[in-house]
Amino acid sequence: MGIPIDPNTVVFALFAQYVLPRGGEVWLGSLIQAMATLGISEAAARSAILRMKKRSILESQRLGRRTFYWMADAGMRQLNIGGFRFSLPSEKAWDGKWTIVVYSVPEEQRDLRDALRCSLKWWGFGSLAPGTWISTRVLMPEIESDLRELGVWEYVSVFKSKYVGPEEPSDIVAKAFPELDTFEAGYRDYIAKAKAVLQDLEAGLLDDEACFATRMHNLWEIYTVAKDDPILPPALLPEDWPRFEAIELPAQVRHALSVPAERFFDTIYETSEQAG
C-alpha cells in the first residue's frame, strides 16, 4: 500500500498538467471523473474542491446545473512556488558556506512560529538547534518574500558562514537533516516504480485511462518523496545518492505517457464555452 493520495494536491496537479494548458477553466464533473481514476471518491473530490474555493484558491461560476472552476490568484501563487521549489537543482559547486536563520518569535504568537518553521522546512532548511535553522542555499528572494507574507520576517536574523568545527560536516548534516535515510529509501522505491511503469507501457499493458492515472500517480509519488528533501549538494551526500537518478525519471514517464493520457483527459474535459 502506498501513501494515500491527497485530493487537494491532485487538484493542483490536474490544473497544472491538464487544465491550465487548455485555457484554465474546467467543469466540476471533469475534475471528479479525473480524480475517480485515482480512487478518490466523488464525495472526497467535492469536499476538496469546496475547501479550496473557501480558501480562495479556486474561483467558480454556475451555469444552469453545472459549476465551472479556475485557479484564483492565490492558487496560481501556490502553483508557482511549488514549481519553483521542485525545480531547484543540487548545488554541485557549493562554496562550503551555510545560510543560518535565527529566529525569536514571542511565545504568544505560536501560530506564527509554526508557520515560520513550516516555511523554512519547505525551502530546504534543517533545524540545528532551537531557533536556529541552516541550509546550503542562499536566502533567495522567493524565500524572503514568503517569510514577509507570513508576517515573520521581522523575527528572523540571517547569517552566511562556514562551519569550522569541532564536529564533522556529516555530523552537522545528521543533526539538522535526520530524515535523509527516509529520503534515500523513498527515492529508491520511486525509481523501481517508475521503471516498472515504463516497462508496462512498452509491453502494451496500459490503456488511455490507465496511462492518465499512472501519470498522476507518478507525480504524486515523486512529490511525496521529494517535498521535504533539503536538496543538499553532493559534497554532503553519499556517492550513490539516488535523487540524481530519481529526478530524471518523472520527465521520462510524463513524456512516455503523454499522448494517451492527454487523449483520455480530452474525453472528460468540458468548459463553460462548450456547455453554452
Secondary structure in CASP SS format (residue, H / E / C, confidence):
PFRMAT SS
TARGET T0000
AUTHOR 0000-0000-0000
METHOD secondary structure of the structure
MODEL  1
M C 1.00
G C 1.00
I C 1.00
P C 1.00
I C 1.00
D C 1.00
P H 1.00
N H 1.00
T H 1.00
V H 1.00
V H 1.00
F H 1.00
A H 1.00
L H 1.00
F H 1.00
A H 1.00
Q H 1.00
Y H 1.00
V H 1.00
L H 1.00
P H 1.00
R H 1.00
G C 1.00
G C 1.00
E E 1.00
V E 1.00
W E 1.00
L H 1.00
G H 1.00
S H 1.00
L H 1.00
I H 1.00
Q H 1.00
A H 1.00
M H 1.00
A H 1.00
T C 1.00
L C 1.00
G C 1.00
I C 1.00
S C 1.00
E H 1.00
A H 1.00
A H 1.00
A H 1.00
R H 1.00
S H 1.00
A H 1.00
I H 1.00
L H 1.00
R H 1.00
M H 1.00
K H 1.00
K H 1.00
R C 1.00
S C 1.00
I C 1.00
L E 1.00
E E 1.00
S E 1.00
Q E 1.00
R E 1.00
L E 1.00
G C 1.00
R C 1.00
R E 1.00
T E 1.00
F E 1.00
Y E 1.00
W E 1.00
M E 1.00
A C 1.00
D H 1.00
A H 1.00
G H 1.00
M H 1.00
R H 1.00
Q H 1.00
L H 1.00
N H 1.00
I H 1.00
G H 1.00
G H 1.00
F H 1.00
R H 1.00
F H 1.00
S C 1.00
L C 1.00
P C 1.00
S C 1.00
E C 1.00
K C 1.00
A C 1.00
W C 1.00
D C 1.00
G C 1.00
K E 1.00
W E 1.00
T E 1.00
I E 1.00
V E 1.00
V E 1.00
Y E 1.00
S C 1.00
V C 1.00
P C 1.00
E H 1.00
E H 1.00
Q H 1.00
R H 1.00
D H 1.00
L H 1.00
R H 1.00
D H 1.00
A H 1.00
L H 1.00
R H 1.00
C H 1.00
S H 1.00
L H 1.00
K H 1.00
W H 1.00
W C 1.00
G C 1.00
F C 1.00
G E 1.00
S E 1.00
L E 1.00
A E 1.00
P C 1.00
G C 1.00
T E 1.00
W E 1.00
I E 1.00
S E 1.00
T C 1.00
R C 1.00
V C 1.00
L C 1.00
M C 1.00
P H 1.00
E H 1.00
I H 1.00
E H 1.00
S H 1.00
D H 1.00
L H 1.00
R H 1.00
E H 1.00
L H 1.00
G C 1.00
V C 1.00
W H 1.00
E H 1.00
Y H 1.00
V E 1.00
S E 1.00
V E 1.00
F E 1.00
K E 1.00
S E 1.00
K E 1.00
Y C 1.00
V C 1.00
G C 1.00
P C 1.00
E C 1.00
E C 1.00
P H 1.00
S H 1.00
D H 1.00
I H 1.00
V H 1.00
A H 1.00
K H 1.00
A H 1.00
F C 1.00
P C 1.00
E C 1.00
L H 1.00
D H 1.00
T H 1.00
F H 1.00
E H 1.00
A H 1.00
G H 1.00
Y H 1.00
R H 1.00
D H 1.00
Y H 1.00
I H 1.00
A H 1.00
K H 1.00
A H 1.00
K H 1.00
A H 1.00
V H 1.00
L H 1.00
Q H 1.00
D H 1.00
L H 1.00
E H 1.00
A C 1.00
G C 1.00
L C 1.00
L C 1.00
D C 1.00
D H 1.00
E H 1.00
A H 1.00
C H 1.00
F H 1.00
A H 1.00
T H 1.00
R H 1.00
M H 1.00
H H 1.00
N H 1.00
L H 1.00
W H 1.00
E H 1.00
I H 1.00
Y H 1.00
T H 1.00
V H 1.00
A H 1.00
K C 1.00
D C 1.00
D C 1.00
P C 1.00
I C 1.00
L C 1.00
P C 1.00
P H 1.00
A H 1.00
L H 1.00
L C 1.00
P C 1.00
E C 1.00
D C 1.00
W C 1.00
P C 1.00
R H 1.00
F H 1.00
E H 1.00
A H 1.00
I C 1.00
E C 1.00
L H 1.00
P H 1.00
A H 1.00
Q H 1.00
V H 1.00
R H 1.00
H H 1.00
A H 1.00
L H 1.00
S H 1.00
V H 1.00
P H 1.00
A H 1.00
E H 1.00
R H 1.00
F H 1.00
F H 1.00
D H 1.00
T H 1.00
I H 1.00
Y C 1.00
E C 1.00
T C 1.00
S H 1.00
E H 1.00
Q H 1.00
A H 1.00
G C 1.00
END
